[in-house]
Amino acid sequence: MRYFWTGFNSSKSAAPVQFKKHVIILYWSPDDTKAEKAKAGVKKLSFKYPNISVKVINIKKDPLKPLRHKILSSPTVLLLKDGREIDRMEGDSDTLLEHLFRKAHT
């Protein structure tokens, strides 16, 4: 029995996944004017709330990433907590973006 447990201690395993508490992901397309407005809004709010992690993903460069979250239109903003989707916003409304950032901040 002693050798069985020793094998587990010496084996290599992947590092545990570390998520930040809240992450906001913006999926946008460079040829869409609404997406450019949403990108500017997210950038402005990321300076106001510096403790929230923000990722901006270009749909044209990475066409497989939107499939993970079932993104159908651009721009789409997701709020994730510990890797799970909490809220989703489609469009470029500044008030809804502010609401997502406030929700992530609390």
PDB file as gemmi writes it, atoms N, CA and C in Angstrom:
CRYST1    1.000    1.000    1.000  90.00  90.00  90.00 P 1                      
ATOM      1  N   MET A   1       0.817  -1.183   0.000  1.00  0.00           N  
ATOM      2  CA  MET A   1       0.000   0.000   0.000  1.00  0.00           C  
ATOM      3  C   MET A   1       0.864   1.251   0.000  1.00  0.00           C  
ATOM      4  N   ARG A   2       1.990   1.188   0.603  1.00  0.00           N  
ATOM      5  CA  ARG A   2       2.879   2.330   0.699  1.00  0.00           C  
ATOM      6  C   ARG A   2       3.341   2.778  -0.687  1.00  0.00           C  
ATOM      7  N   TYR A   3       3.614   1.862  -1.592  1.00  0.00           N  
ATOM      8  CA  TYR A   3       4.107   2.216  -2.923  1.00  0.00           C  
ATOM      9  C   TYR A   3       3.013   2.816  -3.792  1.00  0.00           C  
ATOM     10  N   PHE A   4       1.784   2.423  -3.572  1.00  0.00           N  
ATOM     11  CA  PHE A   4       0.669   2.953  -4.352  1.00  0.00           C  
ATOM     12  C   PHE A   4       0.551   4.462  -4.163  1.00  0.00           C  
ATOM     13  N   TRP A   5       0.599   4.951  -2.952  1.00  0.00           N  
ATOM     14  CA  TRP A   5       0.458   6.393  -2.695  1.00  0.00           C  
ATOM     15  C   TRP A   5       1.707   7.167  -3.052  1.00  0.00           C  
ATOM     16  N   THR A   6       2.859   6.546  -3.031  1.00  0.00           N  
ATOM     17  CA  THR A   6       4.087   7.222  -3.428  1.00  0.00           C  
ATOM     18  C   THR A   6       4.043   7.600  -4.899  1.00  0.00           C  
ATOM     19  N   GLY A   7       3.411   6.758  -5.717  1.00  0.00           N  
ATOM     20  CA  GLY A   7       3.297   7.060  -7.142  1.00  0.00           C  
ATOM     21  C   GLY A   7       2.524   8.337  -7.411  1.00  0.00           C  
ATOM     22  N   PHE A   8       1.502   8.612  -6.633  1.00  0.00           N  
ATOM     23  CA  PHE A   8       0.740   9.839  -6.825  1.00  0.00           C  
ATOM     24  C   PHE A   8       1.553  11.079  -6.479  1.00  0.00           C  
ATOM     25  N   ASN A   9       2.402  10.984  -5.482  1.00  0.00           N  
ATOM     26  CA  ASN A   9       3.201  12.139  -5.086  1.00  0.00           C  
ATOM     27  C   ASN A   9       4.249  12.496  -6.127  1.00  0.00           C  
ATOM     28  N   SER A  10       4.763  11.509  -6.840  1.00  0.00           N  
ATOM     29  CA  SER A  10       5.836  11.777  -7.788  1.00  0.00           C  
ATOM     30  C   SER A  10       5.343  12.054  -9.201  1.00  0.00           C  
ATOM     31  N   SER A  11       4.053  11.861  -9.456  1.00  0.00           N  
ATOM     32  CA  SER A  11       3.560  12.062 -10.818  1.00  0.00           C  
ATOM     33  C   SER A  11       3.368  13.547 -11.104  1.00  0.00           C  
ATOM     34  N   LYS A  12       3.453  13.877 -12.373  1.00  0.00           N  
ATOM     35  CA  LYS A  12       3.264  15.260 -12.775  1.00  0.00           C  
ATOM     36  C   LYS A  12       1.781  15.487 -13.060  1.00  0.00           C  
ATOM     37  N   SER A  13       1.332  16.641 -12.698  1.00  0.00           N  
ATOM     38  CA  SER A  13      -0.052  16.998 -13.003  1.00  0.00           C  
ATOM     39  C   SER A  13      -0.101  18.458 -13.409  1.00  0.00           C  
ATOM     40  N   ALA A  14      -1.159  18.840 -14.061  1.00  0.00           N  
ATOM     41  CA  ALA A  14      -1.310  20.220 -14.498  1.00  0.00           C  
ATOM     42  C   ALA A  14      -1.543  21.116 -13.290  1.00  0.00           C  
ATOM     43  N   ALA A  15      -1.140  22.354 -13.439  1.00  0.00           N  
ATOM     44  CA  ALA A  15      -1.353  23.322 -12.382  1.00  0.00           C  
ATOM     45  C   ALA A  15      -2.853  23.589 -12.242  1.00  0.00           C  
ATOM     46  N   PRO A  16      -3.305  23.871 -11.039  1.00  0.00           N  
ATOM     47  CA  PRO A  16      -4.729  24.164 -10.879  1.00  0.00           C  
ATOM     48  C   PRO A  16      -5.099  25.449 -11.614  1.00  0.00           C  
ATOM     49  N   VAL A  17      -6.288  25.472 -12.155  1.00  0.00           N  
ATOM     50  CA  VAL A  17      -6.753  26.633 -12.905  1.00  0.00           C  
ATOM     51  C   VAL A  17      -7.101  27.735 -11.926  1.00  0.00           C  
ATOM     52  N   GLN A  18      -6.524  28.900 -12.134  1.00  0.00           N  
ATOM     53  CA  GLN A  18      -6.772  30.045 -11.271  1.00  0.00           C  
ATOM     54  C   GLN A  18      -7.614  31.064 -12.021  1.00  0.00           C  
ATOM     55  N   PHE A  19      -8.841  31.273 -11.576  1.00  0.00           N  
ATOM     56  CA  PHE A  19      -9.692  32.281 -12.172  1.00  0.00           C  
ATOM     57  C   PHE A  19      -9.700  33.511 -11.287  1.00  0.00           C  
ATOM     58  N   LYS A  20      -9.816  34.645 -11.926  1.00  0.00           N  
ATOM     59  CA  LYS A  20     -10.065  35.841 -11.157  1.00  0.00           C  
ATOM     60  C   LYS A  20     -11.540  35.851 -10.838  1.00  0.00           C  
ATOM     61  N   LYS A  21     -11.912  36.613  -9.861  1.00  0.00           N  
ATOM     62  CA  LYS A  21     -13.288  36.558  -9.413  1.00  0.00           C  
ATOM     63  C   LYS A  21     -14.259  36.948 -10.525  1.00  0.00           C  
ATOM     64  N   HIS A  22     -14.048  38.080 -11.174  1.00  0.00           N  
ATOM     65  CA  HIS A  22     -14.924  38.515 -12.253  1.00  0.00           C  
ATOM     66  C   HIS A  22     -14.093  38.860 -13.485  1.00  0.00           C  
ATOM     67  N   VAL A  23     -14.588  38.457 -14.635  1.00  0.00           N  
ATOM     68  CA  VAL A  23     -13.941  38.761 -15.909  1.00  0.00           C  
ATOM     69  C   VAL A  23     -15.025  39.230 -16.871  1.00  0.00           C  
ATOM     70  N   ILE A  24     -14.740  40.303 -17.586  1.00  0.00           N  
ATOM     71  CA  ILE A  24     -15.646  40.781 -18.623  1.00  0.00           C  
ATOM     72  C   ILE A  24     -14.977  40.525 -19.965  1.00  0.00           C  
ATOM     73  N   ILE A  25     -15.700  39.853 -20.866  1.00  0.00           N  
ATOM     74  CA  ILE A  25     -15.174  39.520 -22.191  1.00  0.00           C  
ATOM     75  C   ILE A  25     -16.024  40.222 -23.236  1.00  0.00           C  
ATOM     76  N   LEU A  26     -15.351  40.939 -24.133  1.00  0.00           N  
ATOM     77  CA  LEU A  26     -16.026  41.607 -25.245  1.00  0.00           C  
ATOM     78  C   LEU A  26     -15.652  40.887 -26.531  1.00  0.00           C  
ATOM     79  N   TYR A  27     -16.649  40.377 -27.234  1.00  0.00           N  
ATOM     80  CA  TYR A  27     -16.460  39.806 -28.567  1.00  0.00           C  
ATOM     81  C   TYR A  27     -16.876  40.874 -29.565  1.00  0.00           C  
ATOM     82  N   TRP A  28     -15.964  41.298 -30.429  1.00  0.00           N  
ATOM     83  CA  TRP A  28     -16.252  42.384 -31.361  1.00  0.00           C  
ATOM     84  C   TRP A  28     -15.677  42.086 -32.736  1.00  0.00           C  
ATOM     85  N   SER A  29     -16.162  42.813 -33.711  1.00  0.00           N  
ATOM     86  CA  SER A  29     -15.701  42.687 -35.088  1.00  0.00           C  
ATOM     87  C   SER A  29     -15.238  44.060 -35.560  1.00  0.00           C  
ATOM     88  N   PRO A  30     -14.082  44.165 -36.198  1.00  0.00           N  
ATOM     89  CA  PRO A  30     -13.563  45.482 -36.572  1.00  0.00           C  
ATOM     90  C   PRO A  30     -14.350  46.184 -37.673  1.00  0.00           C  
ATOM     91  N   ASP A  31     -15.158  45.477 -38.420  1.00  0.00           N  
ATOM     92  CA  ASP A  31     -15.901  46.120 -39.499  1.00  0.00           C  
ATOM     93  C   ASP A  31     -17.293  46.589 -39.070  1.00  0.00           C  
ATOM     94  N   ASP A  32     -17.621  46.514 -37.791  1.00  0.00           N  
ATOM     95  CA  ASP A  32     -18.924  46.905 -37.271  1.00  0.00           C  
ATOM     96  C   ASP A  32     -18.777  48.178 -36.434  1.00  0.00           C  
ATOM     97  N   THR A  33     -19.566  49.217 -36.733  1.00  0.00           N  
ATOM     98  CA  THR A  33     -19.466  50.485 -35.999  1.00  0.00           C  
ATOM     99  C   THR A  33     -20.001  50.342 -34.572  1.00  0.00           C  
ATOM    100  N   LYS A  34     -21.035  49.529 -34.359  1.00  0.00           N  
ATOM    101  CA  LYS A  34     -21.538  49.302 -33.004  1.00  0.00           C  
ATOM    102  C   LYS A  34     -20.483  48.621 -32.140  1.00  0.00           C  
ATOM    103  N   ALA A  35     -19.751  47.714 -32.744  1.00  0.00           N  
ATOM    104  CA  ALA A  35     -18.703  47.006 -32.005  1.00  0.00           C  
ATOM    105  C   ALA A  35     -17.576  47.956 -31.616  1.00  0.00           C  
ATOM    106  N   GLU A  36     -17.238  48.887 -32.495  1.00  0.00           N  
ATOM    107  CA  GLU A  36     -16.196  49.869 -32.167  1.00  0.00           C  
ATOM    108  C   GLU A  36     -16.640  50.751 -31.008  1.00  0.00           C  
ATOM    109  N   LYS A  37     -17.921  51.133 -30.987  1.00  0.00           N  
ATOM    110  CA  LYS A  37     -18.451  51.948 -29.895  1.00  0.00           C  
ATOM    111  C   LYS A  37     -18.431  51.163 -28.584  1.00  0.00           C  
ATOM    112  N   ALA A  38     -18.790  49.885 -28.639  1.00  0.00           N  
ATOM    113  CA  ALA A  38     -18.767  49.045 -27.445  1.00  0.00           C  
ATOM    114  C   ALA A  38     -17.342  48.858 -26.941  1.00  0.00           C  
ATOM    115  N   LYS A  39     -16.398  48.712 -27.851  1.00  0.00           N  
ATOM    116  CA  LYS A  39     -14.991  48.548 -27.461  1.00  0.00           C  
ATOM    117  C   LYS A  39     -14.483  49.800 -26.755  1.00  0.00           C  
ATOM    118  N   ALA A  40     -14.854  50.976 -27.266  1.00  0.00           N  
ATOM    119  CA  ALA A  40     -14.452  52.225 -26.618  1.00  0.00           C  
ATOM    120  C   ALA A  40     -15.084  52.358 -25.237  1.00  0.00           C  
ATOM    121  N   GLY A  41     -16.352  51.935 -25.110  1.00  0.00           N  
ATOM    122  CA  GLY A  41     -17.028  51.987 -23.815  1.00  0.00           C  
ATOM    123  C   GLY A  41     -16.407  51.054 -22.797  1.00  0.00           C  
ATOM    124  N   VAL A  42     -16.043  49.861 -23.224  1.00  0.00           N  
ATOM    125  CA  VAL A  42     -15.401  48.902 -22.325  1.00  0.00           C  
ATOM    126  C   VAL A  42     -14.033  49.409 -21.893  1.00  0.00           C  
ATOM    127  N   LYS A  43     -13.305  50.015 -22.808  1.00  0.00           N  
ATOM    128  CA  LYS A  43     -11.983  50.557 -22.479  1.00  0.00           C  
ATOM    129  C   LYS A  43     -12.100  51.686 -21.458  1.00  0.00           C  
ATOM    130  N   LYS A  44     -13.092  52.553 -21.650  1.00  0.00           N  
ATOM    131  CA  LYS A  44     -13.297  53.666 -20.721  1.00  0.00           C  
ATOM    132  C   LYS A  44     -13.679  53.151 -19.339  1.00  0.00           C  
ATOM    133  N   LEU A  45     -14.559  52.177 -19.274  1.00  0.00           N  
ATOM    134  CA  LEU A  45     -14.992  51.640 -17.980  1.00  0.00           C  
ATOM    135  C   LEU A  45     -13.920  50.797 -17.308  1.00  0.00           C  
ATOM    136  N   SER A  46     -13.019  50.219 -18.089  1.00  0.00           N  
ATOM    137  CA  SER A  46     -11.943  49.436 -17.472  1.00  0.00           C  
ATOM    138  C   SER A  46     -10.983  50.338 -16.700  1.00  0.00           C  
ATOM    139  N   PHE A  47     -10.870  51.607 -17.108  1.00  0.00           N  
ATOM    140  CA  PHE A  47     -10.056  52.554 -16.335  1.00  0.00           C  
ATOM    141  C   PHE A  47     -10.774  52.966 -15.058  1.00  0.00           C  
ATOM    142  N   LYS A  48     -12.097  53.017 -15.109  1.00  0.00           N  
ATOM    143  CA  LYS A  48     -12.886  53.401 -13.934  1.00  0.00           C  
ATOM    144  C   LYS A  48     -12.902  52.274 -12.902  1.00  0.00           C  
ATOM    145  N   TYR A  49     -12.919  51.024 -13.371  1.00  0.00           N  
ATOM    146  CA  TYR A  49     -12.926  49.846 -12.489  1.00  0.00           C  
ATOM    147  C   TYR A  49     -11.678  49.008 -12.769  1.00  0.00           C  
ATOM    148  N   PRO A  50     -10.519  49.397 -12.228  1.00  0.00           N  
ATOM    149  CA  PRO A  50      -9.265  48.698 -12.575  1.00  0.00           C  
ATOM    150  C   PRO A  50      -9.127  47.299 -11.976  1.00  0.00           C  
ATOM    151  N   ASN A  51      -9.928  46.948 -10.973  1.00  0.00           N  
ATOM    152  CA  ASN A  51      -9.790  45.619 -10.363  1.00  0.00           C  
ATOM    153  C   ASN A  51     -10.532  44.531 -11.128  1.00  0.00           C  
ATOM    154  N   ILE A  52     -11.282  44.897 -12.167  1.00  0.00           N  
ATOM    155  CA  ILE A  52     -12.013  43.915 -12.977  1.00  0.00           C  
ATOM    156  C   ILE A  52     -11.180  43.586 -14.212  1.00  0.00           C  
ATOM    157  N   SER A  53     -10.968  42.323 -14.444  1.00  0.00           N  
ATOM    158  CA  SER A  53     -10.198  41.872 -15.599  1.00  0.00           C  
ATOM    159  C   SER A  53     -11.068  41.938 -16.854  1.00  0.00           C  
ATOM    160  N   VAL A  54     -10.508  42.512 -17.928  1.00  0.00           N  
ATOM    161  CA  VAL A  54     -11.250  42.689 -19.184  1.00  0.00           C  
ATOM    162  C   VAL A  54     -10.468  42.025 -20.305  1.00  0.00           C  
ATOM    163  N   LYS A  55     -11.172  41.253 -21.147  1.00  0.00           N  
ATOM    164  CA  LYS A  55     -10.575  40.647 -22.339  1.00  0.00           C  
ATOM    165  C   LYS A  55     -11.368  41.111 -23.549  1.00  0.00           C  
ATOM    166  N   VAL A  56     -10.664  41.508 -24.587  1.00  0.00           N  
ATOM    167  CA  VAL A  56     -11.289  41.921 -25.841  1.00  0.00           C  
ATOM    168  C   VAL A  56     -10.859  40.923 -26.908  1.00  0.00           C  
ATOM    169  N   ILE A  57     -11.832  40.269 -27.546  1.00  0.00           N  
ATOM    170  CA  ILE A  57     -11.535  39.221 -28.521  1.00  0.00           C  
ATOM    171  C   ILE A  57     -12.101  39.621 -29.871  1.00  0.00           C  
ATOM    172  N   ASN A  58     -11.226  39.644 -30.865  1.00  0.00           N  
ATOM    173  CA  ASN A  58     -11.605  39.957 -32.237  1.00  0.00           C  
ATOM    174  C   ASN A  58     -12.155  38.691 -32.885  1.00  0.00           C  
ATOM    175  N   ILE A  59     -13.413  38.742 -33.311  1.00  0.00           N  
ATOM    176  CA  ILE A  59     -14.067  37.573 -33.899  1.00  0.00           C  
ATOM    177  C   ILE A  59     -13.426  37.183 -35.233  1.00  0.00           C  
ATOM    178  N   LYS A  60     -12.925  38.161 -35.979  1.00  0.00           N  
ATOM    179  CA  LYS A  60     -12.318  37.869 -37.285  1.00  0.00           C  
ATOM    180  C   LYS A  60     -11.002  37.109 -37.139  1.00  0.00           C  
ATOM    181  N   LYS A  61     -10.215  37.427 -36.102  1.00  0.00           N  
ATOM    182  CA  LYS A  61      -8.931  36.748 -35.907  1.00  0.00           C  
ATOM    183  C   LYS A  61      -9.092  35.369 -35.275  1.00  0.00           C  
ATOM    184  N   ASP A  62     -10.024  35.249 -34.341  1.00  0.00           N  
ATOM    185  CA  ASP A  62     -10.258  33.991 -33.631  1.00  0.00           C  
ATOM    186  C   ASP A  62     -11.692  33.523 -33.847  1.00  0.00           C  
ATOM    187  N   PRO A  63     -12.001  32.863 -34.955  1.00  0.00           N  
ATOM    188  CA  PRO A  63     -13.389  32.464 -35.200  1.00  0.00           C  
ATOM    189  C   PRO A  63     -13.874  31.312 -34.327  1.00  0.00           C  
ATOM    190  N   LEU A  64     -12.981  30.582 -33.672  1.00  0.00           N  
ATOM    191  CA  LEU A  64     -13.404  29.454 -32.839  1.00  0.00           C  
ATOM    192  C   LEU A  64     -13.752  29.856 -31.405  1.00  0.00           C  
ATOM    193  N   LYS A  65     -13.188  30.959 -30.917  1.00  0.00           N  
ATOM    194  CA  LYS A  65     -13.454  31.366 -29.543  1.00  0.00           C  
ATOM    195  C   LYS A  65     -14.911  31.723 -29.281  1.00  0.00           C  
ATOM    196  N   PRO A  66     -15.610  32.396 -30.194  1.00  0.00           N  
ATOM    197  CA  PRO A  66     -17.030  32.694 -29.921  1.00  0.00           C  
ATOM    198  C   PRO A  66     -17.908  31.450 -29.810  1.00  0.00           C  
ATOM    199  N   LEU A  67     -17.471  30.344 -30.372  1.00  0.00           N  
ATOM    200  CA  LEU A  67     -18.266  29.119 -30.295  1.00  0.00           C  
ATOM    201  C   LEU A  67     -18.338  28.567 -28.872  1.00  0.00           C  
ATOM    202  N   ARG A  68     -17.330  28.865 -28.058  1.00  0.00           N  
ATOM    203  CA  ARG A  68     -17.330  28.384 -26.676  1.00  0.00           C  
ATOM    204  C   ARG A  68     -18.505  28.939 -25.876  1.00  0.00           C  
ATOM    205  N   HIS A  69     -18.828  30.197 -26.141  1.00  0.00           N  
ATOM    206  CA  HIS A  69     -19.895  30.859 -25.394  1.00  0.00           C  
ATOM    207  C   HIS A  69     -21.157  31.063 -26.224  1.00  0.00           C  
ATOM    208  N   LYS A  70     -21.206  30.434 -27.399  1.00  0.00           N  
ATOM    209  CA  LYS A  70     -22.372  30.508 -28.285  1.00  0.00           C  
ATOM    210  C   LYS A  70     -22.714  31.952 -28.657  1.00  0.00           C  
ATOM    211  N   ILE A  71     -21.711  32.678 -29.136  1.00  0.00           N  
ATOM    212  CA  ILE A  71     -21.879  34.060 -29.565  1.00  0.00           C  
ATOM    213  C   ILE A  71     -22.418  34.064 -30.991  1.00  0.00           C  
ATOM    214  N   LEU A  72     -23.529  34.764 -31.203  1.00  0.00           N  
ATOM    215  CA  LEU A  72     -24.145  34.811 -32.521  1.00  0.00           C  
ATOM    216  C   LEU A  72     -24.043  36.175 -33.187  1.00  0.00           C  
ATOM    217  N   SER A  73     -23.838  37.231 -32.410  1.00  0.00           N  
ATOM    218  CA  SER A  73     -23.769  38.562 -32.996  1.00  0.00           C  
ATOM    219  C   SER A  73     -22.642  39.361 -32.355  1.00  0.00           C  
ATOM    220  N   SER A  74     -22.273  40.416 -33.048  1.00  0.00           N  
ATOM    221  CA  SER A  74     -21.215  41.293 -32.566  1.00  0.00           C  
ATOM    222  C   SER A  74     -21.814  42.681 -32.372  1.00  0.00           C  
ATOM    223  N   PRO A  75     -21.526  43.381 -31.354  1.00  0.00           N  
ATOM    224  CA  PRO A  75     -20.730  43.077 -30.168  1.00  0.00           C  
ATOM    225  C   PRO A  75     -21.547  42.338 -29.111  1.00  0.00           C  
ATOM    226  N   THR A  76     -20.877  41.471 -28.387  1.00  0.00           N  
ATOM    227  CA  THR A  76     -21.474  40.766 -27.263  1.00  0.00           C  
ATOM    228  C   THR A  76     -20.512  40.865 -26.082  1.00  0.00           C  
ATOM    229  N   VAL A  77     -21.050  41.223 -24.929  1.00  0.00           N  
ATOM    230  CA  VAL A  77     -20.250  41.355 -23.711  1.00  0.00           C  
ATOM    231  C   VAL A  77     -20.733  40.308 -22.719  1.00  0.00           C  
ATOM    232  N   LEU A  78     -19.784  39.548 -22.170  1.00  0.00           N  
ATOM    233  CA  LEU A  78     -20.093  38.517 -21.181  1.00  0.00           C  
ATOM    234  C   LEU A  78     -19.490  38.889 -19.842  1.00  0.00           C  
ATOM    235  N   LEU A  79     -20.201  38.582 -18.783  1.00  0.00           N  
ATOM    236  CA  LEU A  79     -19.674  38.717 -17.432  1.00  0.00           C  
ATOM    237  C   LEU A  79     -19.509  37.317 -16.872  1.00  0.00           C  
ATOM    238  N   LEU A  80     -18.281  36.966 -16.524  1.00  0.00           N  
ATOM    239  CA  LEU A  80     -17.973  35.644 -15.973  1.00  0.00           C  
ATOM    240  C   LEU A  80     -17.547  35.782 -14.523  1.00  0.00           C  
ATOM    241  N   LYS A  81     -17.997  34.847 -13.705  1.00  0.00           N  
ATOM    242  CA  LYS A  81     -17.539  34.767 -12.321  1.00  0.00           C  
ATOM    243  C   LYS A  81     -16.994  33.376 -12.114  1.00  0.00           C  
ATOM    244  N   ASP A  82     -15.730  33.287 -11.771  1.00  0.00           N  
ATOM    245  CA  ASP A  82     -15.032  32.012 -11.587  1.00  0.00           C  
ATOM    246  C   ASP A  82     -15.174  31.105 -12.802  1.00  0.00           C  
ATOM    247  N   GLY A  83     -15.168  31.692 -14.002  1.00  0.00           N  
ATOM    248  CA  GLY A  83     -15.224  30.934 -15.241  1.00  0.00           C  
ATOM    249  C   GLY A  83     -16.613  30.584 -15.731  1.00  0.00           C  
ATOM    250  N   ARG A  84     -17.647  30.973 -15.011  1.00  0.00           N  
ATOM    251  CA  ARG A  84     -19.025  30.670 -15.418  1.00  0.00           C  
ATOM    252  C   ARG A  84     -19.746  31.950 -15.814  1.00  0.00           C  
ATOM    253  N   GLU A  85     -20.559  31.839 -16.847  1.00  0.00           N  
ATOM    254  CA  GLU A  85     -21.274  33.010 -17.349  1.00  0.00           C  
ATOM    255  C   GLU A  85     -22.386  33.413 -16.387  1.00  0.00           C  
ATOM    256  N   ILE A  86     -22.385  34.696 -16.015  1.00  0.00           N  
ATOM    257  CA  ILE A  86     -23.416  35.236 -15.141  1.00  0.00           C  
ATOM    258  C   ILE A  86     -24.400  36.072 -15.938  1.00  0.00           C  
ATOM    259  N   ASP A  87     -23.867  36.924 -16.813  1.00  0.00           N  
ATOM    260  CA  ASP A  87     -24.720  37.841 -17.549  1.00  0.00           C  
ATOM    261  C   ASP A  87     -24.162  38.032 -18.950  1.00  0.00           C  
ATOM    262  N   ARG A  88     -25.051  38.425 -19.864  1.00  0.00           N  
ATOM    263  CA  ARG A  88     -24.680  38.618 -21.265  1.00  0.00           C  
ATOM    264  C   ARG A  88     -25.397  39.853 -21.773  1.00  0.00           C  
ATOM    265  N   MET A  89     -24.687  40.639 -22.599  1.00  0.00           N  
ATOM    266  CA  MET A  89     -25.279  41.830 -23.185  1.00  0.00           C  
ATOM    267  C   MET A  89     -24.904  41.874 -24.657  1.00  0.00           C  
ATOM    268  N   GLU A  90     -25.899  42.079 -25.504  1.00  0.00           N  
ATOM    269  CA  GLU A  90     -25.647  42.230 -26.932  1.00  0.00           C  
ATOM    270  C   GLU A  90     -26.011  43.649 -27.323  1.00  0.00           C  
ATOM    271  N   GLY A  91     -25.122  44.303 -28.038  1.00  0.00           N  
ATOM    272  CA  GLY A  91     -25.357  45.687 -28.432  1.00  0.00           C  
ATOM    273  C   GLY A  91     -24.307  46.606 -27.837  1.00  0.00           C  
ATOM    274  N   ASP A  92     -24.581  47.913 -27.921  1.00  0.00           N  
ATOM    275  CA  ASP A  92     -23.567  48.885 -27.505  1.00  0.00           C  
ATOM    276  C   ASP A  92     -24.100  49.909 -26.509  1.00  0.00           C  
ATOM    277  N   SER A  93     -25.027  49.547 -25.669  1.00  0.00           N  
ATOM    278  CA  SER A  93     -25.610  50.473 -24.704  1.00  0.00           C  
ATOM    279  C   SER A  93     -24.621  50.777 -23.585  1.00  0.00           C  
ATOM    280  N   ASP A  94     -24.336  52.059 -23.386  1.00  0.00           N  
ATOM    281  CA  ASP A  94     -23.394  52.463 -22.346  1.00  0.00           C  
ATOM    282  C   ASP A  94     -23.949  52.208 -20.951  1.00  0.00           C  
ATOM    283  N   THR A  95     -25.246  52.366 -20.772  1.00  0.00           N  
ATOM    284  CA  THR A  95     -25.829  52.140 -19.448  1.00  0.00           C  
ATOM    285  C   THR A  95     -25.779  50.665 -19.058  1.00  0.00           C  
ATOM    286  N   LEU A  96     -25.996  49.776 -20.032  1.00  0.00           N  
ATOM    287  CA  LEU A  96     -25.907  48.345 -19.729  1.00  0.00           C  
ATOM    288  C   LEU A  96     -24.463  47.930 -19.439  1.00  0.00           C  
ATOM    289  N   LEU A  97     -23.511  48.533 -20.152  1.00  0.00           N  
ATOM    290  CA  LEU A  97     -22.101  48.256 -19.867  1.00  0.00           C  
ATOM    291  C   LEU A  97     -21.744  48.699 -18.449  1.00  0.00           C  
ATOM    292  N   GLU A  98     -22.205  49.886 -18.082  1.00  0.00           N  
ATOM    293  CA  GLU A  98     -21.953  50.392 -16.730  1.00  0.00           C  
ATOM    294  C   GLU A  98     -22.578  49.454 -15.699  1.00  0.00           C  
ATOM    295  N   HIS A  99     -23.764  48.946 -15.986  1.00  0.00           N  
ATOM    296  CA  HIS A  99     -24.440  48.011 -15.083  1.00  0.00           C  
ATOM    297  C   HIS A  99     -23.624  46.720 -14.918  1.00  0.00           C  
ATOM    298  N   LEU A 100     -23.068  46.193 -16.002  1.00  0.00           N  
ATOM    299  CA  LEU A 100     -22.246  44.984 -15.921  1.00  0.00           C  
ATOM    300  C   LEU A 100     -21.004  45.213 -15.071  1.00  0.00           C  
ATOM    301  N   PHE A 101     -20.359  46.360 -15.269  1.00  0.00           N  
ATOM    302  CA  PHE A 101     -19.156  46.653 -14.479  1.00  0.00           C  
ATOM    303  C   PHE A 101     -19.498  46.828 -13.002  1.00  0.00           C  
ATOM    304  N   ARG A 102     -20.614  47.494 -12.711  1.00  0.00           N  
ATOM    305  CA  ARG A 102     -21.024  47.646 -11.309  1.00  0.00           C  
ATOM    306  C   ARG A 102     -21.372  46.295 -10.694  1.00  0.00           C  
ATOM    307  N   LYS A 103     -22.010  45.435 -11.474  1.00  0.00           N  
ATOM    308  CA  LYS A 103     -22.357  44.094 -10.988  1.00  0.00           C  
ATOM    309  C   LYS A 103     -21.100  43.286 -10.696  1.00  0.00           C  
ATOM    310  N   ALA A 104     -20.088  43.434 -11.523  1.00  0.00           N  
ATOM    311  CA  ALA A 104     -18.829  42.718 -11.310  1.00  0.00           C  
ATOM    312  C   ALA A 104     -18.048  43.301 -10.129  1.00  0.00           C  
ATOM    313  N   HIS A 105     -18.226  44.578  -9.878  1.00  0.00           N  
ATOM    314  CA  HIS A 105     -17.478  45.246  -8.819  1.00  0.00           C  
ATOM    315  C   HIS A 105     -17.985  44.844  -7.432  1.00  0.00           C  
ATOM    316  N   THR A 106     -19.261  44.516  -7.312  1.00  0.00           N  
ATOM    317  CA  THR A 106     -19.806  44.173  -5.991  1.00  0.00           C  
ATOM    318  C   THR A 106     -19.562  42.746  -5.617  1.00  0.00           C  
TER     319      THR A 106                                                      
END                                                                             
